[in-house]
Amino acid sequence: MCNSTVLPIKIYIRQSNHTDDVKMYLSSDFDKSVRLCDDFYHHINGEWKKQNPIPPGYSHWDTFSILTMQTQEKIRNIIQNICDNPSNDAESIQIRNYWLAAIDVNEIERLGISPVRKLLHFVDTSDVTTCLAFTMSHRCSSPLIMYDAPDSHDSKLTIAQLAQSGLGLPDRSYYTDPDKQKICRAYQSLIADTFTTIETQYNYPNKSPSQDIAQAVYDLEVKIAKLHMNKIDRKDPYLTYNKMNIRLLQSAIGRIAKDKKRTVDFSKLLRLFGTNEESIGEINVCHLEAVKNITCLLETVDTQVLANYFKWHIMLSFMEFDLPAVFSKLYFSFYETLLNGIATPKKRHKLAMHNIEFVLGDAIGKKFVQAHFSEESKLSVLSIVHSVKNALLDRLKKLEWMSEETKKHAVKKLENINIKIGYPDKYIDYTKLKIVPGKHFDNQLSSNSFMFTNMLQKINRTTDRNRWYMSPQTINAYYNPSLNEIVFPAAILAPPFFYHNGDPAINHGAIGAIIGHELTHGFDNTGRKYDYMGNVVDWWTQADLQNYQSRIAIMVQNAQGTKVLDTHINGELTCGENIADLGGLQLAFAALENNIGKNTDKFASSGYTVPQRFFISWAKAWAQNNKKEHQLQSLTTDPHAPAVFRVNSPLMNMKEFRQAFDVKPSDKMYKLDKNMVNIW
Ligand SMILES: [Zn+2]
């Protein structure tokens, strides 16, 4: 168990508080064949890109992947230790039982499709509402989904959110874009092959030929896709706010089905969840038109097609990890190879690591924090957070384009931002989660149901402002507009983003800019619509809004005008992240200047100035290699622009960068002052 895989990569995360190491860290990946002032990203990372090919089993490889791999090694050691030294601690028992069953592939093969056969039979004998209740409450792929979130107009209260879903392809555009036809055909083959496999290898009697099932299920998904609200509108808090009680929702849909069994009955749905209209209160129907029309579609589509649609989405939800290898191979060839360009499947234990994160993430996180995150690190990150926040406060007060009236609200919002570092005060309580030795599929199902029940208990209650939406071992960070908070899990507070006692220029260029990035999300094109409490309130004067939007329009154009893999970056989709990258860098730079101004530069003999080290550190944080397929998918669905743009574009908008590297008008990274965008 737990065989360690040595990946063919150069692990390159080292830098200490010695000047020589700093110098080595900064310069060792340079590609001098690319001029720094023409393409900073490739100059700084060119050698890294050559030395760090994408390992088998991955769609891309970057600094985040390396840190993830290191974090996973630590977590594997924690799990291994629990497995080798059984204890009576309840969460350790759950971790051990889940893990040992999850990696027991012989038992999973022996059971064949028997665990899922029961669910397929359940679909055949259940009405539409019952099928929907099952998929929704077991976190299966489903035409509608429900989750909890603060009411965006009264953030003190957490309410249920009902949203569109139910597509097997990554986004609605895949079903309509003529360039994606090859992917659509392969997706239909995947559905057909899955139904053929359950019939021929596991004796499951399909009611029609697999090809016909696949065609009909796909056609139904095309209809659902066309009803979906698009990605840009989904970010609009006004368009996605439709609060109503269940009775109103039911009448808004109108009656189409004559047969009661064909009716999507929302009261019954809640009863099947184990709750009722009174407990659930008013809900927000995020994508109202889509939810109404998808519901009507479910009530009118042929019943056999609908049954096959549910069966397919149940299979899809479990085929990667919970069923015999023949299904994970089918899943892999489509979702990983075709959509992401990955040629070699991940080892079972890697997938198990990924899955245990969803099942017992906080239980593992607690042990991870105890072993790997110090209170000193927390304090030192907090001091960077405060200096970046103060830099934003200063700059807000001095903004020329914003009126005093709007500034007052902006300052209040920033002063009230909640900062969470490392780990939550209170972890998820897993006491009621049933994890049984040797029953992998059942464990997965009961975990899905446990998480859903846990979620239901938060609905129509006072919002828990101490809650975390990421586990401490996650390599990421977020801003949550509904709670006006920034959150940095313990695992990202590590090299190359943060070096405890390291060079302040390098720390500010990486974690400092990421902190600034998250802070400015509170004021990006979406975040600006929320007030200091996380409520959707328009606190902008008309003139300020116009000033702001004219600046954003230039950023959208800049992104739109840049091509990666011959594809234009989607300026609208990536707008919020691009605003955050530029703002984050500007704030971190200002914070660094404030801090360093008082002290002598301990790292001056590295050969790089403070600003140079800052900008190199930013570029190094985004060193990345990507499979073409993965990059193309990201260009369609990811709100983050490709790494080369994330590095070069904000720097071209900073005079500090131009000065640090003496960028001349003849250089490609040169921009005239009048063309630079400056928001914060
Ligand atoms: Zn972001």
Boltz pocket constraint, residues with backbone or C-beta under 6 A from the ligand:
constraints:
  - pocket:
      binder: B
      contacts: [[A, 517], [A, 518], [A, 521], [A, 576], [A, 577], [A, 580]]
      max_distance: 6.0
